[in-house]
Amino acid sequence: MKKIFYKISIVYFIALMVVSCDKDFLNDPAPTDSVTSEVIFGSRDGAEAFISGIMRRFRTQYTATDSAGLNSIYYARTVKGNDIIQANTWFNFDYANDNREPTYRRTNFTWNYCYDMINQANTLINGVTASELSDLDKKELIGQGKAIRAFFYFQLAMEFQHTYSFDPTLPAPPIYTELSLEGKPMSTLTEMYTLIVSDLTSAVTDLPATRLGKSYINKAVASGILARVYQVMGNWPGAETAAKNAYGGSLTGVLDAPGYRKGFSDISNIEWIWGSPQSADQSNYYWGAPHAHADHYVLSYAATFFNNNFVALFSATDVRNIFLRAYGVPSTDYRNYITRKFTFGFDSDHPIIRTPEMILVEAEAKYYNSDAIGAHNLLYALQKNRDANAVKSTNTGSALLEEILVERRKELYAEIGVEWFDAKRYRRGITRTGNHRVGAAANLTPDDNNFFLKIPQAEIDANDNIDESVNANR
């Protein structure tokens, strides 16, 4: 498959900057645009430099403002829901749930970017496996590679097919664990999730708690990814354990209510388990959603607004209630509410996994694991942290589950596409209400095909093992 065989010199250049003092480079007069795998994986420092390059690509400027990196995948999901309203600018086709055809930029970007990242992960895994590094180094470095590979296969599974519980035998994107010039046929959701779980459980076992920084993957991050995967698969015992391992299992010292109002731009916040750091000299500038879209107080797109009905879910004393009425528009206008949650700057960091999400995953899992009291206690602990005047509800049964899901929307809005993620895995629709710019025309019915993208035409054209029929009835 031509689309899979990505040249890895970009990441190699990053490794080159770290290991360029090696005498082999100094003695070699021949020009080169890449570095050999023997050099990169000849030392732990070289391998970690390669990983640094991979992590930098999480926030890369990929093809366009709405197709920049992981943040673009998450934000495209965010604007497909009912809680957020996007102006007629970048991500407007995603907002209209009209951006899934095989030649569209959203479809091509999501496919190519995820496979690009998988390609880098495979290069890491295979390079370290063949190296002469110590067994301990191999285990930890391969663990990071497997977690990255699983993470992006999970994105492909979510973006290019119905959810797992709909029918795990359905076709899913091809699986590659080696670099390849030959395209493989479509896999199945069962096969893809089997690899994802295998990679993540191996990573959780092999990775240490320590890491180079919060943008890197350690045992806690791998556990957090696994918790999300188990949510989709309905493996609630696994989800409970993984979520607890991700944040540590104790609520002491892992929540920072005042920090919620500090702009969501600092990876050092104690609640951030995993994030993408920015610096002014390596920024993705205006490619950074949500900050570049949701902040209305700096020179940004100022393109994201919030549904009146969603804002009404927050009490006046909730620290997350940092919505403001827009000046000079009627209350029924889609521009009625903005938020101060995100501060845009060229050095604004991006959250990927935060402690409150994992607390709520554990609460949801406890609900299914016949521990409704434990679920309610966890939920209320977070609610009380966010709102000193919070009162514990009397909800039981399905009403308690709905309360947990609403709390996920309130806590994680505009970060990771949580409303879309939950609607898809629960096989529910999303009905637009309130003051949306594009309302009922963008509604999603349960198991709607608009919850996933078609297979890119470029892939069909390049891969002899995939033909036009792959998009039939999609």
URCOR-V869059 format. One record per residue. N is the residue number from 0. RES is the residue in three letters. PSI is psi in degrees with one decimal (none if undefined). NEAR is the number of other ideal C-beta (glycine too) atoms within 10 Angstrom. D_LAST is the distance of its C-alpha to the last C-alpha in Angstrom with 1 decimal. Layout:
n->[N & N]
res->[RES & RES]
psi->[PSI & PSI]
near->[NEAR & NEAR]
d_last->[D_LAST & D_LAST]
This chain:
n->[0 & 1 & 2 & 3 & 4 & 5 & 6 & 7 & 8 & 9 & 10 & 11 & 12 & 13 & 14 & 15 & 16 & 17 & 18 & 19 & 20 & 21 & 22 & 23 & 24 & 25 & 26 & 27 & 28 & 29 & 30 & 31 & 32 & 33 & 34 & 35 & 36 & 37 & 38 & 39 & 40 & 41 & 42 & 43 & 44 & 45 & 46 & 47 & 48 & 49 & 50 & 51 & 52 & 53 & 54 & 55 & 56 & 57 & 58 & 59 & 60 & 61 & 62 & 63 & 64 & 65 & 66 & 67 & 68 & 69 & 70 & 71 & 72 & 73 & 74 & 75 & 76 & 77 & 78 & 79 & 80 & 81 & 82 & 83 & 84 & 85 & 86 & 87 & 88 & 89 & 90 & 91 & 92 & 93 & 94 & 95 & 96 & 97 & 98 & 99 & 100 & 101 & 102 & 103 & 104 & 105 & 106 & 107 & 108 & 109 & 110 & 111 & 112 & 113 & 114 & 115 & 116 & 117 & 118 & 119 & 120 & 121 & 122 & 123 & 124 & 125 & 126 & 127 & 128 & 129 & 130 & 131 & 132 & 133 & 134 & 135 & 136 & 137 & 138 & 139 & 140 & 141 & 142 & 143 & 144 & 145 & 146 & 147 & 148 & 149 & 150 & 151 & 152 & 153 & 154 & 155 & 156 & 157 & 158 & 159 & 160 & 161 & 162 & 163 & 164 & 165 & 166 & 167 & 168 & 169 & 170 & 171 & 172 & 173 & 174 & 175 & 176 & 177 & 178 & 179 & 180 & 181 & 182 & 183 & 184 & 185 & 186 & 187 & 188 & 189 & 190 & 191 & 192 & 193 & 194 & 195 & 196 & 197 & 198 & 199 & 200 & 201 & 202 & 203 & 204 & 205 & 206 & 207 & 208 & 209 & 210 & 211 & 212 & 213 & 214 & 215 & 216 & 217 & 218 & 219 & 220 & 221 & 222 & 223 & 224 & 225 & 226 & 227 & 228 & 229 & 230 & 231 & 232 & 233 & 234 & 235 & 236 & 237 & 238 & 239 & 240 & 241 & 242 & 243 & 244 & 245 & 246 & 247 & 248 & 249 & 250 & 251 & 252 & 253 & 254 & 255 & 256 & 257 & 258 & 259 & 260 & 261 & 262 & 263 & 264 & 265 & 266 & 267 & 268 & 269 & 270 & 271 & 272 & 273 & 274 & 275 & 276 & 277 & 278 & 279 & 280 & 281 & 282 & 283 & 284 & 285 & 286 & 287 & 288 & 289 & 290 & 291 & 292 & 293 & 294 & 295 & 296 & 297 & 298 & 299 & 300 & 301 & 302 & 303 & 304 & 305 & 306 & 307 & 308 & 309 & 310 & 311 & 312 & 313 & 314 & 315 & 316 & 317 & 318 & 319 & 320 & 321 & 322 & 323 & 324 & 325 & 326 & 327 & 328 & 329 & 330 & 331 & 332 & 333 & 334 & 335 & 336 & 337 & 338 & 339 & 340 & 341 & 342 & 343 & 344 & 345 & 346 & 347 & 348 & 349 & 350 & 351 & 352 & 353 & 354 & 355 & 356 & 357 & 358 & 359 & 360 & 361 & 362 & 363 & 364 & 365 & 366 & 367 & 368 & 369 & 370 & 371 & 372 & 373 & 374 & 375 & 376 & 377 & 378 & 379 & 380 & 381 & 382 & 383 & 384 & 385 & 386 & 387 & 388 & 389 & 390 & 391 & 392 & 393 & 394 & 395 & 396 & 397 & 398 & 399 & 400 & 401 & 402 & 403 & 404 & 405 & 406 & 407 & 408 & 409 & 410 & 411 & 412 & 413 & 414 & 415 & 416 & 417 & 418 & 419 & 420 & 421 & 422 & 423 & 424 & 425 & 426 & 427 & 428 & 429 & 430 & 431 & 432 & 433 & 434 & 435 & 436 & 437 & 438 & 439 & 440 & 441 & 442 & 443 & 444 & 445 & 446 & 447 & 448 & 449 & 450 & 451 & 452 & 453 & 454 & 455 & 456 & 457 & 458 & 459 & 460 & 461 & 462 & 463 & 464 & 465 & 466 & 467 & 468 & 469 & 470 & 471 & 472 & 473]
res->[MET & LYS & LYS & ILE & PHE & TYR & LYS & ILE & SER & ILE & VAL & TYR & PHE & ILE & ALA & LEU & MET & VAL & VAL & SER & CYS & ASP & LYS & ASP & PHE & LEU & ASN & ASP & PRO & ALA & PRO & THR & ASP & SER & VAL & THR & SER & GLU & VAL & ILE & PHE & GLY & SER & ARG & ASP & GLY & ALA & GLU & ALA & PHE & ILE & SER & GLY & ILE & MET & ARG & ARG & PHE & ARG & THR & GLN & TYR & THR & ALA & THR & ASP & SER & ALA & GLY & LEU & ASN & SER & ILE & TYR & TYR & ALA & ARG & THR & VAL & LYS & GLY & ASN & ASP & ILE & ILE & GLN & ALA & ASN & THR & TRP & PHE & ASN & PHE & ASP & TYR & ALA & ASN & ASP & ASN & ARG & GLU & PRO & THR & TYR & ARG & ARG & THR & ASN & PHE & THR & TRP & ASN & TYR & CYS & TYR & ASP & MET & ILE & ASN & GLN & ALA & ASN & THR & LEU & ILE & ASN & GLY & VAL & THR & ALA & SER & GLU & LEU & SER & ASP & LEU & ASP & LYS & LYS & GLU & LEU & ILE & GLY & GLN & GLY & LYS & ALA & ILE & ARG & ALA & PHE & PHE & TYR & PHE & GLN & LEU & ALA & MET & GLU & PHE & GLN & HIS & THR & TYR & SER & PHE & ASP & PRO & THR & LEU & PRO & ALA & PRO & PRO & ILE & TYR & THR & GLU & LEU & SER & LEU & GLU & GLY & LYS & PRO & MET & SER & THR & LEU & THR & GLU & MET & TYR & THR & LEU & ILE & VAL & SER & ASP & LEU & THR & SER & ALA & VAL & THR & ASP & LEU & PRO & ALA & THR & ARG & LEU & GLY & LYS & SER & TYR & ILE & ASN & LYS & ALA & VAL & ALA & SER & GLY & ILE & LEU & ALA & ARG & VAL & TYR & GLN & VAL & MET & GLY & ASN & TRP & PRO & GLY & ALA & GLU & THR & ALA & ALA & LYS & ASN & ALA & TYR & GLY & GLY & SER & LEU & THR & GLY & VAL & LEU & ASP & ALA & PRO & GLY & TYR & ARG & LYS & GLY & PHE & SER & ASP & ILE & SER & ASN & ILE & GLU & TRP & ILE & TRP & GLY & SER & PRO & GLN & SER & ALA & ASP & GLN & SER & ASN & TYR & TYR & TRP & GLY & ALA & PRO & HIS & ALA & HIS & ALA & ASP & HIS & TYR & VAL & LEU & SER & TYR & ALA & ALA & THR & PHE & PHE & ASN & ASN & ASN & PHE & VAL & ALA & LEU & PHE & SER & ALA & THR & ASP & VAL & ARG & ASN & ILE & PHE & LEU & ARG & ALA & TYR & GLY & VAL & PRO & SER & THR & ASP & TYR & ARG & ASN & TYR & ILE & THR & ARG & LYS & PHE & THR & PHE & GLY & PHE & ASP & SER & ASP & HIS & PRO & ILE & ILE & ARG & THR & PRO & GLU & MET & ILE & LEU & VAL & GLU & ALA & GLU & ALA & LYS & TYR & TYR & ASN & SER & ASP & ALA & ILE & GLY & ALA & HIS & ASN & LEU & LEU & TYR & ALA & LEU & GLN & LYS & ASN & ARG & ASP & ALA & ASN & ALA & VAL & LYS & SER & THR & ASN & THR & GLY & SER & ALA & LEU & LEU & GLU & GLU & ILE & LEU & VAL & GLU & ARG & ARG & LYS & GLU & LEU & TYR & ALA & GLU & ILE & GLY & VAL & GLU & TRP & PHE & ASP & ALA & LYS & ARG & TYR & ARG & ARG & GLY & ILE & THR & ARG & THR & GLY & ASN & HIS & ARG & VAL & GLY & ALA & ALA & ALA & ASN & LEU & THR & PRO & ASP & ASP & ASN & ASN & PHE & PHE & LEU & LYS & ILE & PRO & GLN & ALA & GLU & ILE & ASP & ALA & ASN & ASP & ASN & ILE & ASP & GLU & SER & VAL & ASN & ALA & ASN & ARG]
psi->[115.9 & -34.1 & -22.2 & -31.6 & 78.4 & 137.9 & 136.4 & 19.8 & -26.5 & -48.9 & -35.9 & -38.5 & -38.0 & -43.2 & -38.2 & -38.8 & -29.2 & -38.2 & 13.5 & -8.3 & -2.4 & 136.4 & -23.8 & -36.7 & -41.6 & -30.7 & -3.9 & 108.2 & -8.8 & 135.9 & 151.6 & 149.8 & 12.0 & 174.4 & 140.3 & 152.5 & -29.9 & -37.4 & -47.2 & -46.8 & 18.9 & -9.6 & 158.4 & -37.3 & -42.4 & -42.5 & -38.9 & -31.4 & -38.5 & -43.9 & -39.8 & -38.8 & -40.0 & -46.3 & -30.8 & -32.1 & -9.7 & -29.1 & 30.1 & 161.4 & 99.0 & -70.8 & -34.6 & 174.1 & -35.1 & 10.4 & 65.1 & -39.4 & -157.5 & -39.4 & -31.4 & -36.4 & -45.9 & -40.0 & -31.8 & -36.6 & -41.7 & -47.0 & -3.2 & -6.6 & -161.5 & -23.0 & -31.8 & 143.9 & 126.5 & 134.2 & 173.3 & 70.9 & -150.0 & 141.5 & 7.8 & -30.9 & -34.5 & -43.2 & -35.7 & 2.7 & 46.5 & 57.5 & 51.6 & 3.4 & 155.8 & -13.6 & 1.9 & 155.8 & -40.0 & -46.9 & -49.2 & -42.4 & -49.7 & -43.5 & -53.5 & -41.9 & -46.2 & -43.3 & -32.0 & -46.2 & -37.5 & -38.6 & -42.6 & -40.8 & -41.7 & -38.3 & -42.8 & -51.2 & -49.2 & -36.5 & -42.7 & -40.0 & -40.3 & -4.7 & 176.7 & 23.6 & 163.1 & 159.1 & -38.8 & -46.0 & -44.6 & -46.7 & -45.6 & -39.4 & -41.9 & -35.6 & -41.0 & -42.3 & -42.5 & -38.7 & -41.6 & -46.1 & -46.4 & -40.5 & -43.8 & -26.8 & -33.5 & -40.4 & -42.4 & -42.5 & -41.2 & -32.6 & -21.8 & 19.3 & 166.1 & 167.2 & 161.6 & -42.7 & -15.1 & -49.6 & 99.9 & -8.3 & -3.1 & 154.2 & 141.6 & 165.8 & 157.0 & 154.0 & 128.5 & 130.1 & 1.1 & 156.8 & 140.8 & 141.6 & -6.4 & 128.3 & 139.8 & 159.0 & 169.4 & 146.8 & -159.6 & 162.2 & -37.7 & -48.0 & -41.0 & -44.4 & -29.1 & -43.7 & -44.1 & -49.7 & -40.7 & -46.2 & -43.9 & -40.5 & -35.5 & -42.9 & -42.8 & -39.9 & -40.8 & -21.8 & 145.5 & 174.0 & -24.4 & 162.5 & 171.2 & -29.1 & 175.7 & -9.3 & -9.5 & 163.3 & 126.2 & -167.6 & -40.8 & -42.9 & -45.9 & -37.8 & -39.8 & -41.4 & -44.1 & -37.0 & -41.6 & -42.3 & -44.6 & -30.8 & -47.5 & -38.3 & -12.7 & 22.9 & 84.9 & -36.1 & -42.1 & -39.9 & -41.3 & -47.5 & -44.7 & -43.1 & -42.6 & -41.8 & -30.4 & -41.5 & -5.5 & -15.5 & -3.3 & 136.3 & -5.8 & 121.3 & 12.8 & -1.0 & 146.2 & 83.2 & -46.9 & -29.8 & -18.2 & -22.5 & 16.3 & 13.7 & -2.7 & 46.5 & 11.1 & 109.6 & -17.2 & -9.4 & 135.0 & -24.2 & -16.7 & 116.5 & -37.5 & 136.3 & 173.5 & 113.6 & 147.5 & 154.4 & 154.4 & -29.9 & -5.4 & 36.6 & 155.5 & 12.4 & -125.0 & 7.3 & -1.3 & 90.9 & 142.7 & -15.5 & -45.6 & -10.0 & -33.8 & -17.2 & 120.3 & 11.9 & 5.1 & 178.7 & 88.1 & -172.6 & -26.5 & 52.0 & -5.2 & 131.9 & 175.2 & 136.8 & 133.3 & -39.9 & -34.7 & -45.0 & -34.5 & -13.5 & -17.3 & 135.4 & 163.1 & -25.1 & 5.3 & 127.6 & -19.3 & -7.4 & 79.4 & 37.9 & 147.2 & 144.1 & 133.9 & 146.5 & 131.4 & 15.9 & 149.1 & 158.4 & -21.8 & -7.4 & 144.7 & -18.4 & 16.1 & -42.2 & 136.9 & 174.0 & 153.0 & 16.3 & -39.6 & 129.2 & 121.0 & 131.2 & 163.1 & -7.1 & 24.2 & 121.4 & 159.7 & 128.4 & 144.3 & -49.3 & 130.2 & 156.1 & -46.3 & -35.5 & -44.2 & -33.2 & -41.5 & -31.3 & -43.8 & -40.1 & -44.2 & -41.8 & -40.9 & -37.9 & -46.4 & -22.3 & 24.0 & 33.2 & 64.4 & -34.9 & -45.8 & -39.1 & -45.2 & -38.5 & -42.0 & -45.1 & -47.5 & -34.5 & -42.5 & -43.4 & -41.1 & -33.9 & -37.0 & -24.8 & 107.9 & -22.8 & 10.7 & 142.9 & 130.6 & 129.8 & 168.8 & 14.9 & 140.7 & 169.9 & -141.1 & -27.7 & -34.1 & -42.6 & -44.7 & -35.9 & -39.8 & -44.4 & -37.8 & -39.4 & -34.6 & -42.7 & -41.8 & -39.5 & -37.5 & 16.3 & 136.3 & 10.6 & -56.9 & 14.7 & 40.1 & -36.7 & -44.8 & -44.1 & -45.3 & -40.3 & -39.4 & -46.9 & -28.2 & -0.2 & 45.6 & 162.3 & 176.9 & 115.8 & 124.4 & 130.3 & 175.2 & -137.6 & 40.9 & 146.6 & -43.0 & 110.6 & -111.6 & -27.3 & -20.6 & 12.1 & 148.4 & 126.0 & 162.7 & 134.1 & 28.0 & 137.9 & -22.0 & -3.8 & -9.3 & 164.8 & 157.3 & 161.7 & 132.3 & 141.1 & -35.2 & -34.6 & -42.7 & -42.2 & -32.2 & -20.4 & 113.4 & -17.2 & 3.1 & 127.0 & -177.8 & -27.2 & -15.8 & -27.0 & 6.4 & 132.7 & 20.8 & none]
near->[19 & 13 & 19 & 23 & 15 & 18 & 10 & 24 & 13 & 16 & 27 & 22 & 14 & 20 & 24 & 21 & 11 & 17 & 18 & 12 & 7 & 16 & 7 & 12 & 13 & 9 & 7 & 10 & 5 & 4 & 5 & 11 & 10 & 16 & 24 & 12 & 19 & 13 & 18 & 28 & 25 & 18 & 17 & 17 & 12 & 23 & 25 & 18 & 20 & 27 & 25 & 18 & 23 & 22 & 20 & 17 & 19 & 20 & 25 & 21 & 16 & 18 & 15 & 13 & 20 & 22 & 21 & 25 & 23 & 22 & 25 & 28 & 23 & 22 & 29 & 26 & 22 & 30 & 29 & 25 & 26 & 23 & 22 & 26 & 27 & 28 & 17 & 12 & 14 & 25 & 28 & 17 & 18 & 23 & 26 & 17 & 20 & 15 & 20 & 20 & 13 & 20 & 10 & 17 & 13 & 22 & 22 & 19 & 22 & 23 & 22 & 19 & 22 & 22 & 23 & 21 & 23 & 24 & 23 & 24 & 25 & 22 & 22 & 27 & 22 & 17 & 23 & 25 & 13 & 12 & 20 & 10 & 21 & 10 & 7 & 11 & 17 & 20 & 17 & 22 & 25 & 24 & 25 & 28 & 26 & 28 & 27 & 26 & 26 & 27 & 28 & 21 & 26 & 23 & 19 & 22 & 24 & 24 & 21 & 24 & 24 & 21 & 23 & 21 & 13 & 15 & 13 & 18 & 9 & 14 & 18 & 22 & 23 & 23 & 19 & 20 & 14 & 10 & 13 & 14 & 8 & 12 & 19 & 15 & 14 & 19 & 20 & 16 & 24 & 14 & 16 & 25 & 22 & 14 & 19 & 25 & 18 & 12 & 28 & 27 & 18 & 17 & 29 & 24 & 11 & 19 & 25 & 11 & 8 & 9 & 17 & 12 & 11 & 20 & 21 & 18 & 23 & 22 & 20 & 20 & 25 & 30 & 25 & 28 & 25 & 29 & 28 & 24 & 26 & 22 & 21 & 21 & 19 & 13 & 19 & 18 & 11 & 18 & 26 & 24 & 19 & 27 & 29 & 20 & 19 & 29 & 25 & 15 & 13 & 8 & 15 & 6 & 9 & 18 & 20 & 16 & 16 & 7 & 16 & 21 & 14 & 13 & 19 & 26 & 21 & 16 & 18 & 11 & 19 & 12 & 20 & 21 & 22 & 23 & 24 & 23 & 21 & 21 & 9 & 9 & 7 & 12 & 16 & 23 & 13 & 18 & 21 & 30 & 31 & 28 & 27 & 28 & 29 & 28 & 25 & 19 & 11 & 12 & 9 & 19 & 20 & 19 & 22 & 29 & 27 & 24 & 21 & 19 & 14 & 22 & 18 & 11 & 16 & 17 & 14 & 7 & 11 & 18 & 16 & 20 & 17 & 15 & 19 & 14 & 12 & 16 & 7 & 7 & 14 & 8 & 10 & 9 & 15 & 20 & 20 & 21 & 21 & 20 & 21 & 16 & 22 & 25 & 18 & 24 & 17 & 16 & 14 & 24 & 24 & 28 & 25 & 25 & 23 & 25 & 24 & 22 & 25 & 27 & 26 & 22 & 26 & 27 & 28 & 26 & 27 & 24 & 23 & 16 & 15 & 10 & 16 & 17 & 10 & 16 & 24 & 21 & 14 & 24 & 24 & 17 & 16 & 22 & 19 & 15 & 18 & 22 & 18 & 10 & 9 & 16 & 10 & 12 & 13 & 8 & 15 & 11 & 9 & 9 & 10 & 19 & 18 & 11 & 19 & 22 & 18 & 13 & 21 & 21 & 16 & 20 & 19 & 21 & 24 & 25 & 21 & 25 & 24 & 23 & 23 & 24 & 21 & 20 & 24 & 26 & 18 & 15 & 14 & 15 & 15 & 23 & 13 & 20 & 15 & 18 & 21 & 21 & 17 & 17 & 15 & 9 & 10 & 21 & 17 & 21 & 12 & 13 & 14 & 17 & 13 & 17 & 25 & 16 & 25 & 18 & 22 & 24 & 16 & 16 & 23 & 18 & 14 & 14 & 22 & 11 & 12 & 22 & 12 & 11 & 8 & 17 & 16 & 7 & 5 & 15]
d_last->[22.0 & 23.7 & 21.6 & 22.8 & 26.5 & 27.5 & 31.2 & 32.6 & 35.7 & 34.8 & 35.2 & 38.1 & 39.9 & 39.8 & 41.3 & 43.7 & 45.1 & 46.0 & 47.5 & 48.8 & 52.4 & 52.1 & 55.0 & 52.7 & 51.2 & 54.7 & 56.0 & 53.1 & 53.6 & 50.6 & 47.8 & 44.5 & 41.1 & 40.2 & 41.9 & 42.1 & 40.5 & 44.0 & 45.2 & 42.3 & 42.3 & 46.0 & 46.6 & 45.0 & 45.6 & 43.6 & 40.7 & 40.7 & 40.8 & 37.6 & 36.0 & 37.3 & 35.4 & 32.1 & 32.7 & 33.6 & 30.2 & 28.7 & 30.0 & 30.0 & 29.7 & 26.7 & 25.4 & 25.8 & 26.8 & 23.4 & 22.5 & 25.6 & 25.2 & 24.3 & 25.4 & 22.8 & 19.9 & 21.8 & 22.7 & 19.2 & 18.5 & 21.8 & 21.4 & 18.2 & 20.5 & 23.3 & 26.3 & 26.1 & 26.2 & 25.7 & 27.7 & 26.5 & 26.8 & 25.0 & 21.8 & 21.8 & 18.3 & 17.1 & 19.5 & 17.9 & 14.4 & 13.5 & 13.2 & 9.8 & 9.7 & 10.5 & 14.1 & 14.8 & 17.5 & 15.9 & 13.2 & 15.9 & 18.5 & 16.8 & 16.0 & 19.4 & 21.4 & 20.4 & 21.0 & 24.2 & 25.4 & 24.6 & 26.5 & 29.4 & 29.4 & 29.5 & 32.3 & 34.2 & 33.8 & 34.7 & 37.5 & 39.1 & 38.9 & 40.8 & 43.3 & 46.7 & 46.1 & 47.5 & 45.6 & 45.4 & 44.1 & 41.5 & 40.3 & 39.9 & 38.3 & 35.8 & 35.0 & 34.0 & 31.9 & 30.1 & 29.5 & 28.0 & 25.8 & 24.6 & 24.1 & 21.7 & 19.8 & 19.4 & 18.0 & 15.4 & 14.5 & 14.3 & 12.4 & 9.6 & 8.7 & 9.8 & 13.5 & 15.9 & 17.2 & 14.1 & 14.1 & 15.8 & 15.2 & 11.5 & 11.1 & 12.2 & 13.7 & 16.9 & 20.2 & 23.3 & 26.7 & 28.7 & 28.7 & 27.2 & 27.2 & 25.0 & 21.3 & 20.2 & 17.2 & 14.4 & 16.1 & 15.2 & 15.4 & 18.8 & 20.0 & 19.0 & 20.6 & 23.5 & 24.2 & 23.8 & 26.2 & 28.6 & 28.8 & 29.4 & 31.9 & 33.8 & 33.9 & 35.2 & 37.9 & 38.9 & 38.8 & 41.8 & 42.1 & 43.5 & 41.7 & 42.5 & 41.0 & 38.4 & 35.7 & 36.1 & 34.7 & 37.2 & 37.2 & 36.4 & 33.4 & 31.9 & 32.6 & 30.8 & 27.6 & 27.9 & 28.5 & 25.1 & 23.4 & 25.3 & 24.4 & 20.7 & 21.8 & 24.3 & 27.2 & 29.7 & 32.9 & 31.4 & 30.1 & 33.6 & 35.4 & 33.2 & 33.4 & 37.1 & 37.6 & 35.7 & 38.1 & 41.1 & 41.3 & 44.0 & 43.7 & 47.0 & 46.7 & 42.9 & 42.3 & 43.5 & 43.2 & 45.2 & 42.9 & 40.0 & 41.8 & 42.4 & 39.4 & 37.0 & 38.0 & 40.2 & 38.9 & 42.3 & 41.7 & 42.4 & 39.1 & 37.0 & 36.1 & 33.9 & 33.5 & 33.5 & 36.9 & 37.6 & 40.8 & 42.0 & 42.3 & 38.9 & 36.9 & 33.5 & 35.2 & 33.0 & 29.8 & 30.4 & 28.3 & 29.2 & 32.9 & 32.7 & 30.8 & 32.3 & 35.9 & 37.7 & 41.1 & 40.9 & 39.8 & 36.1 & 33.1 & 34.0 & 30.5 & 29.6 & 30.8 & 30.6 & 29.9 & 33.3 & 32.1 & 31.1 & 34.5 & 36.2 & 35.2 & 37.7 & 41.4 & 43.9 & 45.2 & 42.0 & 42.2 & 38.5 & 39.3 & 39.8 & 38.2 & 40.2 & 40.3 & 39.7 & 42.8 & 43.2 & 40.0 & 39.9 & 38.4 & 35.5 & 34.5 & 31.4 & 33.8 & 36.0 & 35.6 & 35.4 & 36.1 & 38.6 & 36.6 & 35.8 & 38.4 & 37.3 & 39.4 & 38.9 & 39.7 & 37.5 & 36.1 & 32.6 & 32.1 & 29.5 & 30.9 & 33.8 & 36.1 & 35.2 & 31.6 & 32.9 & 35.4 & 32.8 & 30.6 & 33.8 & 34.5 & 31.1 & 31.6 & 35.1 & 33.9 & 31.9 & 34.7 & 37.1 & 38.9 & 38.4 & 41.8 & 40.9 & 37.5 & 39.3 & 42.0 & 39.7 & 37.8 & 41.1 & 42.5 & 39.8 & 40.2 & 44.0 & 43.7 & 41.7 & 43.9 & 47.5 & 47.6 & 44.7 & 45.4 & 43.8 & 41.8 & 42.5 & 38.9 & 38.2 & 35.3 & 32.0 & 33.7 & 34.6 & 31.1 & 30.0 & 32.9 & 31.8 & 28.3 & 30.0 & 32.3 & 29.5 & 28.3 & 31.9 & 32.8 & 29.8 & 28.7 & 27.4 & 27.8 & 24.7 & 22.1 & 23.4 & 22.3 & 18.6 & 19.2 & 21.0 & 18.6 & 15.7 & 17.9 & 19.5 & 16.4 & 17.9 & 17.0 & 18.8 & 21.0 & 22.8 & 26.5 & 29.7 & 30.3 & 26.8 & 26.7 & 23.1 & 23.1 & 21.2 & 18.9 & 17.3 & 17.3 & 14.6 & 14.6 & 14.7 & 11.5 & 9.8 & 6.3 & 8.7 & 10.4 & 8.5 & 8.1 & 6.5 & 9.1 & 12.1 & 13.3 & 16.7 & 15.8 & 14.5 & 17.8 & 19.9 & 18.9 & 20.0 & 18.2 & 14.7 & 13.7 & 11.4 & 9.8 & 8.1 & 5.2 & 5.4 & 3.8 & 0.0]
